Amino acid sequence: MTLKIKPPKLKTHTSWANKRLVHGCIGGDEAAWDAFLNKYKNLIYSIPVKYGFSPDDASDIFQAVCMDVLTELPKLREPDALPKWLIQLTSHRCFHWKRDQQRYVSSDSEQTAEIADEQSPLKDELLVEAEKEQVLREAVASLPDRCHQLVQMLFFDSTSRPYAEVARSLGLATGSIGFIRQRCLEKLRRKLVDMRFQ
């Protein structure tokens, strides 16, 4: 299974620890909220996408989850559980969103039962996948700037870029891209091991 994710393009505040994010957001710190969105926007948005929602619905769900975070965050007991909590919060919001949409489709109890089965919260394996994607996003974002940019350009940009263009963008010799890429991927691998990515 291929992970399709988009790491944050801007590295601002991605290194904020979850404890600092949670306390800052609860305290009304605008920089903390910006850091929270920068760090977790892709995670939150990916859940409705996995549910199969349209981009418009996914955006609406994203907004609803952000509102939920503002009201529910003070109830989070363990800041390190923030990614899992966000996955569950978003998954439940998706479930309720789809259920509410289906209420008006049919009053036939048999069809309603089938819809309820299809729309249950995401299967555990998809939630685990979302969590792994977030760990990978954070690991890529924590790389040194040059490595972060290189990995972004080579592996995450929507259009494939030749080494010559990547080298020009980073101010490097074309022949050095392969070597630097290997070093950056090794740094990424070590970070993922440290983060217990499996």
ABEGO torsion letter per residue (X at the ends): XBBBBBBBABABGAABBAAAAAAAAAAGBAAAAAAAAAAAAAAAAAAAAAAGBBAAAAAAAAAAAAAAAAAAAAABABAAAAAAAAAAAAAAAAAAAAAAAAAAABABAAAAAAAAAAABBBBAAAAAAAAAAAAAAAAAAABBAAAAAAAAAAAABABBBBAAAAAAAAGBBAAAAAAAAAAAAAAAAAAAAAAGBX
